[in-house]
Amino acid sequence: MTQVKVFPCPRCGEPSQWQDNPFRPFCSERCKLIDLGAWASGEYRLPTQDAPQQAKGSQHEDDYED
């Protein structure tokens, strides 16, 4: 007898199974689409260490050489 592995859906937290689940790791198509929409709208963002880019033509007074 094979034990079915159950884990929480990453979107709603409801129990979900991995085996024979076409929406895995989500519990349903609804949770899968909600998560996809969150990515598409920019709700999920990765932090970056990049410094903000300076706009072209905007130089500080200290940047000019004599």
N, CA, C and O atoms as a GROMACS GRO file, in nm:
protein
  264
    1MET      N    1   0.084  -0.117   0.000
    1MET     CA    2   0.000   0.000   0.000
    1MET      C    3   0.090   0.125   0.000
    1MET      O    4   0.181   0.135   0.081
    2THR      N    5   0.063   0.218  -0.091
    2THR     CA    6   0.140   0.340  -0.102
    2THR      C    7   0.074   0.451  -0.022
    2THR      O    8  -0.047   0.474  -0.032
    3GLN      N    9   0.154   0.520   0.056
    3GLN     CA   10   0.102   0.630   0.136
    3GLN      C   11   0.100   0.757   0.050
    3GLN      O   12   0.199   0.789  -0.015
    4VAL      N   13  -0.012   0.827   0.050
    4VAL     CA   14  -0.026   0.951  -0.026
    4VAL      C   15   0.035   1.064   0.056
    4VAL      O   16  -0.002   1.086   0.172
    5LYS      N   17   0.130   1.136  -0.004
    5LYS     CA   18   0.194   1.247   0.066
    5LYS      C   19   0.106   1.371   0.053
    5LYS      O   20   0.067   1.411  -0.057
    6VAL      N   21   0.076   1.431   0.166
    6VAL     CA   22  -0.007   1.550   0.171
    6VAL      C   23   0.075   1.664   0.229
    6VAL      O   24   0.151   1.645   0.325
    7PHE      N   25   0.060   1.783   0.171
    7PHE     CA   26   0.132   1.902   0.217
    7PHE      C   27   0.041   2.022   0.198
    7PHE      O   28  -0.057   2.013   0.124
    8PRO      N   29   0.070   2.134   0.264
    8PRO     CA   30  -0.015   2.252   0.250
    8PRO      C   31   0.004   2.321   0.114
    8PRO      O   32   0.116   2.332   0.065
    9CYS      N   33  -0.104   2.365   0.056
    9CYS     CA   34  -0.100   2.442  -0.068
    9CYS      C   35  -0.024   2.572  -0.040
    9CYS      O   36  -0.052   2.638   0.059
   10PRO      N   37   0.071   2.610  -0.126
   10PRO     CA   38   0.148   2.732  -0.100
   10PRO      C   39   0.065   2.860  -0.109
   10PRO      O   40   0.109   2.965  -0.062
   11ARG      N   41  -0.053   2.854  -0.168
   11ARG     CA   42  -0.136   2.973  -0.181
   11ARG      C   43  -0.236   2.987  -0.066
   11ARG      O   44  -0.244   3.093  -0.003
   12CYS      N   45  -0.312   2.879  -0.038
   12CYS     CA   46  -0.419   2.890   0.062
   12CYS      C   47  -0.394   2.812   0.190
   12CYS      O   48  -0.461   2.834   0.290
   13GLY      N   49  -0.298   2.720   0.186
   13GLY     CA   50  -0.267   2.642   0.305
   13GLY      C   51  -0.352   2.517   0.324
   13GLY      O   52  -0.329   2.441   0.418
   14GLU      N   53  -0.448   2.495   0.236
   14GLU     CA   54  -0.531   2.374   0.246
   14GLU      C   55  -0.447   2.251   0.210
   14GLU      O   56  -0.351   2.261   0.135
   15PRO      N   57  -0.484   2.135   0.264
   15PRO     CA   58  -0.410   2.012   0.230
   15PRO      C   59  -0.416   1.983   0.080
   15PRO      O   60  -0.521   1.995   0.017
   16SER      N   61  -0.303   1.945   0.027
   16SER     CA   62  -0.291   1.914  -0.116
   16SER      C   63  -0.204   1.790  -0.129
   16SER      O   64  -0.116   1.767  -0.046
   17GLN      N   65  -0.228   1.712  -0.231
   17GLN     CA   66  -0.144   1.594  -0.253
   17GLN      C   67  -0.064   1.611  -0.380
   17GLN      O   68  -0.108   1.676  -0.475
   18TRP      N   69   0.055   1.552  -0.380
   18TRP     CA   70   0.146   1.565  -0.494
   18TRP      C   71   0.108   1.467  -0.605
   18TRP      O   72   0.100   1.505  -0.722
   19GLN      N   73   0.085   1.344  -0.568
   19GLN     CA   74   0.058   1.239  -0.666
   19GLN      C   75  -0.078   1.258  -0.731
   19GLN      O   76  -0.177   1.285  -0.662
   20ASP      N   77  -0.084   1.245  -0.863
   20ASP     CA   78  -0.208   1.256  -0.941
   20ASP      C   79  -0.276   1.391  -0.923
   20ASP      O   80  -0.399   1.399  -0.926
   21ASN      N   81  -0.200   1.497  -0.904
   21ASN     CA   82  -0.255   1.631  -0.887
   21ASN      C   83  -0.204   1.716  -1.004
   21ASN      O   84  -0.086   1.754  -1.005
   22PRO      N   85  -0.289   1.748  -1.102
   22PRO     CA   86  -0.243   1.826  -1.218
   22PRO      C   87  -0.208   1.970  -1.184
   22PRO      O   88  -0.146   2.038  -1.266
   23PHE      N   89  -0.244   2.019  -1.066
   23PHE     CA   90  -0.219   2.158  -1.028
   23PHE      C   91  -0.105   2.172  -0.928
   23PHE      O   92  -0.080   2.281  -0.876
   24ARG      N   93  -0.034   2.062  -0.899
   24ARG     CA   94   0.069   2.065  -0.797
   24ARG      C   95   0.170   2.174  -0.823
   24ARG      O   96   0.204   2.196  -0.939
   25PRO      N   97   0.218   2.240  -0.727
   25PRO     CA   98   0.204   2.216  -0.585
   25PRO      C   99   0.077   2.276  -0.524
   25PRO      O  100   0.058   2.270  -0.403
   26PHE      N  101  -0.008   2.334  -0.607
   26PHE     CA  102  -0.131   2.396  -0.557
   26PHE      C  103  -0.241   2.292  -0.542
   26PHE      O  104  -0.234   2.183  -0.599
   27CYS      N  105  -0.342   2.326  -0.463
   27CYS     CA  106  -0.451   2.232  -0.439
   27CYS      C  107  -0.555   2.234  -0.550
   27CYS      O  108  -0.630   2.138  -0.567
   28SER      N  109  -0.560   2.343  -0.627
   28SER     CA  110  -0.664   2.356  -0.729
   28SER      C  111  -0.616   2.450  -0.840
   28SER      O  112  -0.515   2.519  -0.827
   29GLU      N  113  -0.692   2.451  -0.948
   29GLU     CA  114  -0.662   2.542  -1.058
   29GLU      C  115  -0.678   2.687  -1.013
   29GLU      O  116  -0.603   2.774  -1.057
   30ARG      N  117  -0.774   2.711  -0.926
   30ARG     CA  118  -0.798   2.846  -0.875
   30ARG      C  119  -0.674   2.901  -0.805
   30ARG      O  120  -0.631   3.013  -0.833
   31CYS      N  121  -0.616   2.823  -0.713
   31CYS     CA  122  -0.496   2.867  -0.642
   31CYS      C  123  -0.380   2.886  -0.739
   31CYS      O  124  -0.301   2.980  -0.723
   32LYS      N  125  -0.369   2.800  -0.837
   32LYS     CA  126  -0.262   2.811  -0.935
   32LYS      C  127  -0.275   2.942  -1.014
   32LYS      O  128  -0.175   3.010  -1.038
   33LEU      N  129  -0.396   2.977  -1.055
   33LEU     CA  130  -0.418   3.098  -1.133
   33LEU      C  131  -0.401   3.225  -1.049
   33LEU      O  132  -0.352   3.326  -1.098
   34ILE      N  133  -0.443   3.219  -0.922
   34ILE     CA  134  -0.424   3.334  -0.833
   34ILE      C  135  -0.275   3.362  -0.817
   34ILE      O  136  -0.232   3.477  -0.821
   35ASP      N  137  -0.196   3.257  -0.798
   35ASP     CA  138  -0.052   3.272  -0.782
   35ASP      C  139   0.012   3.326  -0.911
   35ASP      O  140   0.099   3.413  -0.904
   36LEU      N  141  -0.029   3.276  -1.026
   36LEU     CA  142   0.022   3.324  -1.153
   36LEU      C  143  -0.010   3.472  -1.171
   36LEU      O  144   0.075   3.549  -1.216
   37GLY      N  145  -0.132   3.512  -1.134
   37GLY     CA  146  -0.171   3.653  -1.142
   37GLY      C  147  -0.086   3.741  -1.053
   37GLY      O  148  -0.053   3.854  -1.089
   38ALA      N  149  -0.050   3.691  -0.935
   38ALA     CA  150   0.034   3.767  -0.844
   38ALA      C  151   0.172   3.790  -0.904
   38ALA      O  152   0.228   3.899  -0.891
   39TRP      N  153   0.228   3.688  -0.971
   39TRP     CA  154   0.358   3.705  -1.038
   39TRP      C  155   0.345   3.805  -1.151
   39TRP      O  156   0.430   3.893  -1.167
   40ALA      N  157   0.239   3.792  -1.231
   40ALA     CA  158   0.221   3.879  -1.348
   40ALA      C  159   0.203   4.026  -1.308
   40ALA      O  160   0.246   4.115  -1.381
   41SER      N  161   0.140   4.050  -1.196
   41SER     CA  162   0.115   4.188  -1.153
   41SER      C  163   0.233   4.249  -1.077
   41SER      O  164   0.230   4.366  -1.041
   42GLY      N  165   0.336   4.171  -1.053
   42GLY     CA  166   0.454   4.222  -0.983
   42GLY      C  167   0.442   4.217  -0.832
   42GLY      O  168   0.521   4.279  -0.762
   43GLU      N  169   0.343   4.144  -0.782
   43GLU     CA  170   0.325   4.132  -0.636
   43GLU      C  171   0.445   4.065  -0.571
   43GLU      O  172   0.483   4.099  -0.459
   44TYR      N  173   0.504   3.969  -0.642
   44TYR     CA  174   0.623   3.901  -0.592
   44TYR      C  175   0.745   3.969  -0.654
   44TYR      O  176   0.757   3.976  -0.776
   45ARG      N  177   0.833   4.019  -0.570
   45ARG     CA  178   0.954   4.083  -0.620
   45ARG      C  179   1.074   4.030  -0.543
   45ARG      O  180   1.065   4.003  -0.423
   46LEU      N  181   1.182   4.015  -0.613
   46LEU     CA  182   1.305   3.970  -0.550
   46LEU      C  183   1.388   4.091  -0.512
   46LEU      O  184   1.403   4.183  -0.592
   47PRO      N  185   1.443   4.092  -0.391
   47PRO     CA  186   1.527   4.205  -0.352
   47PRO      C  187   1.656   4.208  -0.434
   47PRO      O  188   1.705   4.103  -0.477
   48THR      N  189   1.709   4.324  -0.456
   48THR     CA  190   1.831   4.338  -0.534
   48THR      C  191   1.930   4.426  -0.458
   48THR      O  192   1.890   4.509  -0.376
   49GLN      N  193   2.055   4.408  -0.487
   49GLN     CA  194   2.161   4.486  -0.424
   49GLN      C  195   2.207   4.599  -0.516
   49GLN      O  196   2.298   4.674  -0.480
   50ASP      N  197   2.146   4.613  -0.633
   50ASP     CA  198   2.188   4.714  -0.730
   50ASP      C  199   2.160   4.855  -0.678
   50ASP      O  200   2.060   4.880  -0.611
   51ALA      N  201   2.251   4.945  -0.709
   51ALA     CA  202   2.230   5.086  -0.676
   51ALA      C  203   2.132   5.145  -0.776
   51ALA      O  204   2.131   5.103  -0.892
   52PRO      N  205   2.051   5.240  -0.735
   52PRO     CA  206   1.958   5.303  -0.829
   52PRO      C  207   2.034   5.370  -0.943
   52PRO      O  208   2.140   5.430  -0.921
   53GLN      N  209   1.982   5.361  -1.062
   53GLN     CA  210   2.044   5.422  -1.178
   53GLN      C  211   2.019   5.572  -1.179
   53GLN      O  212   1.910   5.617  -1.145
   54GLN      N  213   2.120   5.646  -1.216
   54GLN     CA  214   2.106   5.790  -1.224
   54GLN      C  215   2.050   5.825  -1.362
   54GLN      O  216   2.096   5.771  -1.463
   55ALA      N  217   1.954   5.913  -1.368
   55ALA     CA  218   1.893   5.953  -1.494
   55ALA      C  219   1.996   6.022  -1.582
   55ALA      O  220   2.083   6.094  -1.531
   56LYS      N  221   1.987   6.002  -1.714
   56LYS     CA  222   2.080   6.066  -1.807
   56LYS      C  223   2.065   6.217  -1.797
   56LYS      O  224   1.955   6.270  -1.786
   57GLY      N  225   2.178   6.285  -1.801
   57GLY     CA  226   2.177   6.430  -1.800
   57GLY      C  227   2.167   6.490  -1.660
   57GLY      O  228   2.181   6.612  -1.646
   58SER      N  229   2.143   6.411  -1.561
   58SER     CA  230   2.134   6.467  -1.425
   58SER      C  231   2.262   6.433  -1.351
   58SER      O  232   2.275   6.325  -1.294
   59GLN      N  233   2.355   6.525  -1.352
   59GLN     CA  234   2.482   6.505  -1.284
   59GLN      C  235   2.489   6.597  -1.165
   59GLN      O  236   2.436   6.708  -1.166
   60HIS      N  237   2.554   6.550  -1.064
   60HIS     CA  238   2.574   6.631  -0.945
   60HIS      C  239   2.686   6.732  -0.971
   60HIS      O  240   2.770   6.711  -1.058
   61GLU      N  241   2.685   6.838  -0.897
   61GLU     CA  242   2.787   6.942  -0.912
   61GLU      C  243   2.926   6.884  -0.889
   61GLU      O  244   3.022   6.928  -0.952
   62ASP      N  245   2.938   6.786  -0.799
   62ASP     CA  246   3.067   6.724  -0.769
   62ASP      C  247   3.120   6.642  -0.884
   62ASP      O  248   3.240   6.613  -0.888
   63ASP      N  249   3.036   6.604  -0.979
   63ASP     CA  250   3.076   6.520  -1.090
   63ASP      C  251   3.152   6.597  -1.198
   63ASP      O  252   3.220   6.537  -1.281
   64TYR      N  253   3.141   6.728  -1.198
   64TYR     CA  254   3.207   6.809  -1.300
   64TYR      C  255   3.355   6.829  -1.265
   64TYR      O  256   3.391   6.854  -1.150
   65GLU      N  257   3.438   6.818  -1.365
   65GLU     CA  258   3.581   6.839  -1.342
   65GLU      C  259   3.616   6.982  -1.384
   65GLU      O  260   3.556   7.036  -1.476
   66ASP      N  261   3.712   7.042  -1.316
   66ASP     CA  262   3.754   7.179  -1.350
   66ASP      C  263   3.856   7.180  -1.457
   66ASP      O  264   3.902   7.287  -1.497
   0.00000   0.00000   0.00000
